[in-house]
Amino acid sequence: MEYNHHDIHQHDVNVNSMTTINHIANGNEGLFLSSSYLGIYLLCLGLWWWIQALRQRYSSSSSSSSIKHNDHHHHDNDNDGYHRSTTTIGSWCCQSRLCEGICKIVCCLIGIVVELITLKLGRDHEYAQFPFYTAMTTAGLLDILMSTIMAPPKGLDSMIYALPFFVQTYCLRAQSYQQPHITETCRLLISYWAFIVGSSILNEMIMNENKSSSSSSSLLWIWIKCFTVIFHGSWICQTGFLLNSPFNPSWNENDHDKVMYTTIIFVWYMLFVMIAQLTLLIIVAKCYGVSPNWTESIDSSLKRKTSHKNDRQSLNPSNSLNTYDNIEYTKLLNTDYIE
C-alpha cells in the first residue's frame, strides 16, 4: 500500500514538472538582440536582391534602347556597340557579386558575435543561430570565388543560397518542441517560411534554366524569391518583439487570443512587404526612365527589333535587286505559258 502511494506521488510530481516545463519558454533569453540583427540582415539581403534585379532588368532595357537608337544612325557599328554594352553589364554584375560576398561574410561574423553575447545573457547554445550563419558564410565565400577565380556548375550558387534557409527550417522546427503556445507558433512560422524561402530560390534556378521561359516570367520568379526573403527577415524581427521585447511586458504564452493575434500580424506583414516591393519597382523604373511594366518594355523592344530588321532589309540594295529579278522571272514564265 505504501508502494502504491509512493508511485502516485511520484506520478503527480512528474506531471507537475512537465506542466511547468510546457509553460516556460526556453531559448528566449536575449532573443530580441538575436532576432533583431538576423531579421535586419535578411531584410537588407532581400531588398538588395530585389534592387539589383530591377537595376539589371531596366538597365538592359535602357541600354538596348540606346543601342537601337545609335544603330539607326550608325549601321556600321552594330556589333561594337552591343559588345561594349554587354561587357559593361557583365563587369558590373561581377563587382556587385563580389561586394555581396564580402558583406555576407562580414555580417555573418558579426552575427556569430551577437549569438555569443546572447549566450552570456543566459540563452542555451542549442537555440543559437550558429548553423545558419555558418551556411550563409559558405554562400559568401562562393560569391567571392565566382566573381574572381571560379566558374562553378550552373545552379550550384542557388543551392548554396538555399542551404541556410533549409538549415533554419530544421533547427527552428526542433526548437519549437515542448514550448508554450506563442513561442511554438512563432518558431513554427519561421520554420515553415524558411522552407518556402529555400524552395523559391531553387524554383527560380530551375525556371531560369528553362530555355522556353521569357524574361518577364524570369523576373516574376525573382520577385517571388525576394518577397519571401524580405518577409522572412521582417517576421524574424517581429518575433523578437513578441517574445522578448525590452519595451513591453511579456504576453501570456497560453492565451489563445494572443496566438490568433500573432497569426494576424504574420498575414499583414505579407501585404506590407508586397507594397514595399511595388514601390521600389516604380522608383527604380522612374530612375531609369522606362515603364514599370517589364512585359511592355520587352514587347516594345521586340517590336523595335523586328521593325528595324525589316527597314534594313527594305533598304538593302541586294534585296531590292533580288525582288526585281524574281518579278521579271515570273513574268517570263507567264508569257511562255500563254503562248
SVG drawing of the C-alpha trace seen along z (x, -y; Angstrom):
<svg xmlns="http://www.w3.org/2000/svg" viewBox="-9 -59 50 61">
<polyline fill="none" stroke="black" stroke-width="0.4" points="0.0,0.0 2.8,-2.4 4.4,-1.4 1.3,-2.5 1.1,-5.7 4.7,-6.5 4.1,-5.8 1.1,-8.1 3.0,-10.8 5.9,-10.4 3.4,-10.5 2.0,-13.8 5.4,-15.3 6.3,-14.2 3.0,-15.7 3.6,-19.0 7.1,-19.2 6.0,-18.6 3.3,-21.2 5.9,-23.7 8.2,-22.9 5.5,-23.4 4.6,-26.8 8.2,-28.1 9.7,-29.3 13.2,-28.0 15.7,-29.9 14.0,-33.3 16.8,-34.9 18.4,-37.5 16.1,-36.7 15.4,-40.3 19.0,-41.1 19.5,-37.9 16.2,-38.2 16.6,-41.9 20.1,-41.5 19.2,-38.4 15.9,-39.9 17.5,-43.2 20.2,-41.3 17.8,-39.1 15.6,-42.2 18.5,-44.1 19.6,-41.0 16.2,-40.6 16.0,-44.3 19.5,-44.2 18.5,-41.2 15.3,-43.0 17.0,-46.3 19.8,-44.5 17.3,-42.5 15.4,-45.7 18.6,-47.6 19.8,-44.8 16.5,-44.4 15.9,-48.1 19.5,-49.0 19.5,-46.3 16.2,-47.7 17.5,-51.2 20.9,-50.1 19.2,-48.1 17.0,-51.1 20.1,-53.3 21.8,-50.7 18.9,-50.5 18.8,-54.3 22.5,-54.5 22.3,-51.7 19.6,-53.5 22.1,-56.3 25.3,-54.3 24.6,-50.9 28.2,-50.0 28.8,-49.9 26.2,-47.3 28.5,-44.7 30.9,-47.1 28.1,-48.9 26.5,-45.7 29.8,-44.2 30.7,-47.3 27.3,-47.3 27.3,-43.6 30.9,-43.9 29.9,-46.8 26.9,-45.0 28.9,-41.8 31.7,-43.6 29.1,-45.4 27.4,-42.1 30.8,-40.6 31.6,-43.7 28.2,-43.5 28.6,-39.8 32.0,-40.4 30.6,-43.1 27.7,-40.9 30.0,-38.1 32.2,-40.3 29.2,-41.8 27.8,-38.3 30.9,-37.2 31.3,-40.3 27.6,-40.3 27.8,-36.6 30.9,-37.1 29.0,-40.0 26.0,-37.7 28.2,-35.0 29.4,-37.6 25.8,-38.6 24.9,-35.0 27.8,-34.7 26.5,-37.7 23.1,-36.1 24.8,-33.1 26.1,-35.4 22.6,-36.6 21.5,-33.1 20.5,-31.6 21.1,-27.9 23.6,-27.2 21.0,-24.8 18.9,-27.8 21.6,-30.0 21.8,-30.6 25.3,-29.3 24.3,-26.8 22.5,-29.5 25.5,-31.9 27.9,-29.1 25.9,-28.1 25.5,-31.8 29.2,-32.3 29.7,-29.5 27.4,-31.3 29.5,-34.5 32.7,-32.6 31.1,-31.1 30.2,-34.7 33.8,-35.8 35.1,-32.8 32.6,-33.1 33.5,-36.8 37.2,-36.2 38.7,-32.7 35.9,-30.1 33.3,-29.1 31.1,-26.5 28.4,-24.4 25.1,-26.1 22.7,-26.1 25.4,-25.5 25.1,-29.1 21.4,-28.8 21.7,-25.5 24.2,-27.1 22.0,-30.2 19.1,-27.9 21.1,-25.9 21.0,-28.3 17.2,-28.5 16.8,-24.7 19.1,-24.5 17.0,-27.1 13.9,-25.1 15.1,-22.0 16.6,-24.0 13.5,-26.1 11.3,-23.1 13.2,-21.3 13.3,-24.4 9.5,-24.6 9.1,-21.3 7.5,-21.5 7.3,-25.2 4.3,-27.5 1.8,-28.3 3.0,-31.7 6.7,-30.7 5.8,-27.5 3.7,-29.4 6.4,-31.9 9.1,-29.3 6.9,-27.1 6.0,-30.0 9.7,-30.8 10.5,-27.2 7.7,-26.8 8.6,-30.1 12.3,-29.3 11.4,-26.2 9.4,-28.4 12.3,-30.7 14.7,-27.9 12.2,-26.4 11.7,-29.7 15.4,-30.1 15.6,-26.6 12.5,-27.2 14.0,-30.4 17.1,-28.5 15.0,-25.7 12.8,-28.2 15.8,-30.3 17.4,-27.1 14.3,-26.5 15.1,-28.0 11.4,-28.5 10.8,-30.9 10.7,-34.6 12.3,-37.5 9.1,-38.6 8.5,-35.2 12.1,-35.2 11.7,-38.5 8.5,-37.2 10.3,-34.3 13.0,-36.7 10.1,-38.8 8.8,-35.8 12.2,-34.9 12.9,-38.5 9.4,-38.7 10.0,-35.6 13.4,-36.7 12.2,-40.2 9.1,-38.9 11.2,-36.3 13.5,-39.0 10.7,-41.2 8.9,-38.4 12.0,-37.4 12.4,-41.0 8.7,-40.9 9.3,-37.6 11.9,-39.3 9.5,-42.0 6.7,-39.4 8.8,-37.0 11.5,-39.1 10.6,-42.8 12.5,-45.1 9.9,-47.8 6.6,-45.9 5.7,-43.2 5.7,-39.7 2.5,-38.1 0.6,-35.3 2.0,-32.4 -1.1,-30.2 -3.6,-32.9 -5.4,-31.7 -6.3,-35.3 -2.7,-36.2 -1.9,-33.2 -4.6,-34.4 -3.2,-37.9 0.3,-36.6 -1.0,-34.9 -2.9,-38.0 0.3,-40.1 2.0,-37.4 -0.5,-37.8 -0.5,-41.6 3.3,-41.6 2.8,-40.0 0.7,-42.9 3.3,-45.5 6.2,-43.7 4.3,-43.5 3.5,-47.2 7.2,-47.9 8.3,-45.8 5.8,-47.6 7.1,-51.0 10.7,-50.1 9.7,-48.8 8.1,-52.1 11.0,-54.2 13.7,-52.2 11.7,-52.4 11.4,-56.1 15.2,-56.5 15.9,-54.6 13.2,-56.3 11.4,-53.1 8.0,-51.7 7.4,-49.9 5.7,-47.2 8.6,-45.0 6.4,-42.9 5.6,-46.1 9.2,-47.0 10.1,-43.6 7.3,-43.7 8.3,-47.2 11.9,-46.2 11.0,-43.2 8.8,-45.3 11.6,-47.8 14.0,-45.0 11.6,-43.5 10.7,-46.8 14.4,-47.8 15.2,-44.5 12.5,-45.0 13.7,-48.5 17.3,-47.3 16.1,-44.6 14.0,-47.0 16.9,-49.5 19.4,-46.8 20.1,-47.1 20.7,-43.4 17.3,-42.6 15.7,-45.1 17.6,-43.6 16.6,-40.1 13.0,-41.1 13.1,-42.7 14.7,-39.6 12.0,-37.4 9.3,-39.6 10.8,-39.5 11.3,-35.8 7.6,-35.3 6.5,-37.5 8.6,-35.4 7.1,-32.2 3.6,-33.5 4.3,-34.7 5.7,-31.3 2.6,-29.6 0.2,-31.8 2.0,-31.2"/>
</svg>
